[in-house]
Structure formats: C-alpha cells, structure tokens
Amino acid sequence: MKIAIIGTGNLGSSIAKGLINNKSFTSLYLSDRYPKAVKRFEEVENVSITNDNVLAVENSDVVIFALQPKHIDGVLETVKSKISDSHIIMSVAAGVDIARIENILGADKNIIRVMPNTAISIGKSMTCIAANSAGQDKVPLAEEIFNQLGTTMIIPEDLVQAATVICASGIAFWMRLVRATTQGAIQLGFEAEEAHELAVQTCFGSASLLIESRRHPEQEIDRVTTPSGCTIEGLNEMEHQGLSSALIQGIVASFEKINQLKKS
C-alpha cells in the first residue's frame, strides 16, 4: 500500500512513526514545508521525505492529511487536480468536517475522517473513524491500517468532535493526572524518578485492569477501598475538592473550543 502523509507535525510524525514501526506500507511519502520532525526517517527503506505535496499525492493510494484546520483548505486546493476516484483521502485535522473537504474535492471522492491520538507512535492509539457515503466501503481499509497502530472504533461523524476531546486531548488530561500523582509521591518522600515510575506503572495497571476484566471502574474501586480505610478517605477528599467535576468541566470546555474551531 502506497501511503502519503501531508503535514508532519506532532500527530503526522506520530502516525509516520507508527506506520514505520509496523512496516504498514510499500512506500511512504512524508510531505511538509518544514519536514524537520521526520528527517530522522529519511534513511528508512521505502520512505521519502519531500516538501512537494503534489508529488506525494501522485505517488500514493492513501493520502493522510495531518494539518492544522487553518491550513487544510489551501493544501487541498493545490492537490485536488491530482486526486483521483481511486484515492482514499483521510483527514486527522481537528474540527474539519467531511463536508468541508467534499466542498473542495467533491462528494464523489473517498473521504474518511480519522481521529487518532499521539499514542499512535507506539501502537497504542484509540482511533475513531467516520466516512462519507462514497468512502463507506473503504472503512475496512482504514480499520486495517489503524488497528495496527492501536484500537479503532467506527462512529457517526457527529461524534468525532467529542471523540477528539476524549481521545486526542485526553492524552494531555491523563498526563496531567499522572504528573499530579508524581508530585504527590514526591511530597510523601519519594525521589522524583521513583515517584514518576510509581505513578506511571500504577496508571498503566489501572487501565490494564479495566481492559482485561471489562469491569466498571467503580467495581475496581470497591476492591481497593475498605471501611474507614485510607483509600476512601483520599477519594472522598478528592471529590470534596472537585476532582470529577473539574475533569468533566475541562472536557466540556475543550468540546466547546473545538466547536469554535469548526466554525472558523
């Protein structure tokens, strides 16, 4: 499969790293006006680094647009004459809906909106996928590509904005929680490196428990808390200080912001 990634910022380069690690292509073009983030890949077999978007499109079957919303329209205009009915167009641009892409390329093109997160670089992304009418039969191919880079979920397009907040922005939310746990461990007497390891491994173990047991978080919490114990004391204090409320409010604020981006 011949793949091109247009835009090699944080997300584009993460996708590239994941594809390279999994050898998920016959050829890979990485195109960016300033391709510094992917220069390290130029020695990888079958990977080409370029600043020529047209060249990248001409040499691909699948084109992944990993651009900021303010840049995507202009780039689509420059390459649209090279996009054929056989191309599969994937966009990971936050807030850019399928209709906006169809307005430039045409509703007859295979257009798939994909929202991964930066954990794609280590094959652990939660990636949500939605397609236009023309691209529906190409969704299994998108699943095949991104299942090699984590887990996928097919969703209606009207939920992609929400999925962006939960999965893409969510990486940052979880990182902040890990950092706070690390800071708490340091305050209790651990060295910084020890505190970091304790926080990260406990976070990983918590997620793994939920994935493997398929239990609700409250069921796992009940297994840890005991009457009049230290765990319930800590949980209750966190709730008194607004932990759950702050998380929910932050998620809603991010959702409101991404909807503003959509209108811009």
N, C-alpha and C positions, 0 to 999 in steps of 0.2 A: 504494500500500500504506500502510495506516494503522498506525503503529508507536508503542508506548509503551515508555519505559524507566523502570522503578521503581527508584530508587536512583541518585544522580548523583555518587558519589564518584569516585575516580581512574579506575576501569575504566568505570563508567557514563558519565562525561563524555567519556572517550576514544572510546567507541562512538558517542556522540552526535556528537562532532566528525567522526568518520569518515563517518557517515551524511550529515551536513550537507555535508561537502566533496564527497561523491559524489552528492548530491541523490537519495538512495535511498529516498524516501518521498513519499507525497502529503500526509501530515500526520504530525507527530512530537510526542508529549506527553512531557515530561520532568518526572517527579514525584519530589519529595524533601521531607522535613520541613524541611530547611535547604538550599534549592537554590542556594546561593551559587556553586557551581562552574560552573553553567550559566547564570547571569544574563546573561552576555555573548551568549547565543544568543536572548534574548527578542525581539530586533528582526529575527531571521531569518524570512523568509516561511514560513508553514505550520508554524512551531514554537511550541508553547505550553508555558509554564513553570507548574507548579502544585505544591501540596502535598497535593492530593486524589487519592489512589491510585485510588479508585473511579471518579472522573471520567476519569482516564487510561485505565483498562481499558474503560470504556463507549465510548470514542472510538477504539478500536484493533482491529486484526485480529491483530496480533502484539504480545505483551507480553514484554519482556525484563526479567527480574528480576536486577538487578545489586546485590545486597545482601550484607551480611555474614551468615555462617551463623546467628549468634545472633538475627538479626532476621527471617529469611525466613519462619519458621513463622507468626509473628504477622501479618505483612503478607498472606500467602496466606489466612489465616483471614478477614481483613477484606474481601477482594475476591472470595472464591470464589463467592459467590452471583451475581456479575456475569460470571463466566467461562462462556461457552457452549461447545458442542461444536465450533463453528467457529473458536474462538480457537486460536492457536498460541502455546503457552507455552514460552519459552526461559529457562533459568536459567544464569547465569555465576557463581553462588555457589560458592566453593571448598569442596570436601568435602561438598556437599549432593547426595546421590544421587537418582535419579529416583524410587525407591520412597518416599522421604520426601515428595516433592512429591505423588505419587499418593495417599498416605495422607490428604492434605488435600483435594486437588482431585478425586480419583477416577482410576482407571486407564483410564477411557474418554476422558480428555482427551488432546489432542495435546501431549505434553511432550518437549522437546528440551533436552538438556544441552549447553551450548556453553562451550568454554574458549578464549577469545582471550587476547592479551596487550596491553599498553598501546601497542604499535606500531600498533594498530588506528587510532589517532588520525591517523596519516599514511598509512594504507592499506597497511601492511606487516606486518600481524599473521600469526602462524601460529595458526590456529584449529582446534581439534579438536571434532568433533560426534558425539553419540550420542543415540539416541531410544528411547522406549518403543514397545511394539507398536502402540499407536494412532497414534503420530506418525511411523511409518516413511515413509508416503507424503508427509510434509511435509518430509522431509530435503532434497530438492532445492531447496525454497524457502529453507531455512536456508543451503544452499551458495550459492545465488544472492545472498543478502544479504551473506554474509561473504566471498565471493570478490571482491566489490567493495572489500573492506577488507583484502585480503591474500590469503593462501593457506589453503585448508581441507583437512582430512583427516577422513574418516569412520572412527571407531574403535569397538571394543566398549566398553561403559560401564565394564567393569572395568579399562580402561587410562586412564580420564580422570584419576584421581588422579596417575598417573605423568606424563601429558601436562601437567598443571598445573605440576608441578615443572620439567619440561624447557622448556616454552614460556613460561609466565607468570612463575614465579620465575626462569627462565633469563634473562630480560631483565636482572634485577639481577646475576646471575652474570657475564654478559658485560660489563655496565657496570663491574663491579669489575676485570675484566681490562683493560679499556681504561684505567681510571684508573691501574692499576699500570704499564702501558706508558707512560702520560704521565709518571708520576713518574720512571720510569727515564730517559726522554728529557731531563727537566729536570736530572737528576743528571749527564747526559752533556754538558750545556752549552746546551740549547735554552731559550728563553723559554717561559713557561707556555702562551701561546696557540699558539705554534709546535708545542710538544710535543703539545698536545691535537689539533691538526689532523693531525699526522703519525700519531698513534695511531688516530684515528677513521677516517681515509681508508684506512689500511692494513687495519684491521679490515673495513671495507666491501669493499675489494678482495679480501680473503681469502674472504669469504662469496660474493661475486660469482663468483670463480673456480670455487668448488665447485658453485654453482648452474648456471653455464653449461657447464662442462666435464663435469659429472657424474662427476668422478674422486673417488677416495678421498682423504681428507686426506693420508695417507702418500705418495701419488703426487705431490701438490703439494709436500710437504716434500722429497721426493727431488730435485725440480727446483731447490730452493734450496740444499740442502746439498752441499758439496764435501769431498773427503777432507782431513782435517786443517784444515778451514776454521773460520771464526768462528761460523757458524750452528750447526753440530753441537756445537761447544764450548758454546754457550749453551744449546741444547736439553738436552744431557746434564746440565749443571749444574742446570737447572730440574727435571729428573727426579730427580736426586740429592736435591734439596730437597723433593721430594714434590708437584710441580705436579699431575700427573694423579691421583695418589692423593687429594690434597686436594679436587680438583673432584668426584671420584666420591663421596668421603665426604660432601661437602656436599650433593650431590644426594640421597644415601640419607637423610641427616638430615632434609632437607626433606620427603621422601616419608613418613618415619616421623611427622613432625609433622602433615602433612595428614591422615594416617590417624587421628591422635588427634582432630583437629577433627571428623572424620566421626562419631566416637563421642560427641561432646559434645552 
